């Protein structure tokens, strides 16, 4: 079978190349549609939702589906966390901030390492907080970012005060 792309006239003759209505070149009709697939009923993954005896095979299938939807909505109202809030979120910058904040503590009193590490902890914590604020579904780690910023800021201030104290003592 062939079809005219302009007027959508269908011709059964495979030998015919041009449309009789408008003279356009006919194209072959192909059935590219995938075959229809009938799937089994969805399996019930939560076994605790059904307190009565299971439905017999001759009972109405829509009744089972309606009960499943009602019980699913009840589960949603119980206050469970969304799965994306539990795992799969980027926490790289808050972790970096916390690590550099913790590393700045022992290095604050030795070789003045608290200054650069404290600055790194403050900057990465700030960027991590902004990422979490702008896109909370993709980023998380607010507590780690705040912890890294607090530790890094305190160590930075203490390192600067230590430098001034050493300079005042040596004068």
C-alpha positions, 0 to 999 in steps of 0.5 A, a space after each residue: 500500500 502507498 499513501 500520498 504525503 499531501 492529501 493522505 489518499 491511500 492506494 492499494 496498487 503497489 505499481 502506482 507511483 503518483 497520486 491521482 489527485 495532486 500528482 505527488 510522489 507516493 510513499 510506501 506505507 509501513 506499519 512501524 507500530 510496535 505490537 501491543 503488549 499486555 502485561 500482568 497485574 502489578 505485584 503488591 510489594 507491601 504485604 502489610 496493607 491487606 489485613 483480610 484474606 486475599 482476593 480469589 481469582 474470580 473476584 473483580 480485578 478493579 476492586 483489587 486495584 482500587 484497594 491498592 491505590 487507596 492503601 498507597 495514598 494512606 502510606 503517602 500520608 504517613 510522613 515517610 521521607 521521599 527516597 531522593 531525600 535519603 540518598 542520591 544527593 550531592 554532598 561533596 562541597 559540605 564534606 570538603 568544607 567540614 574536612 578542611 575545617 577539622 584539618 585547620 584545627 591542628 594546623 592553626 597552632 603549627 605553621 599557621 595552616 589554619 588561615 588557608 584551610 579556614 578560608 577553604 572551609 568557609 568558601 566551600 561551605 558557603 558554596 555548598 549552602 547556596 547549592 542546597 538552597 537553590 536546588 534542594 532536590 539535587 544537593 544536601 549536606 546543610 549541617 556539614 556545610 554549616 559545621 565546616 564554616 563555623 569551625 573554619 571561621 573560628 580557626 581562621 579568627 584564632 589563627 589571625 589573633 595568634 599571629 597578632 599576639 606573637 607579633 605583640 610579644 616579640 616587639 
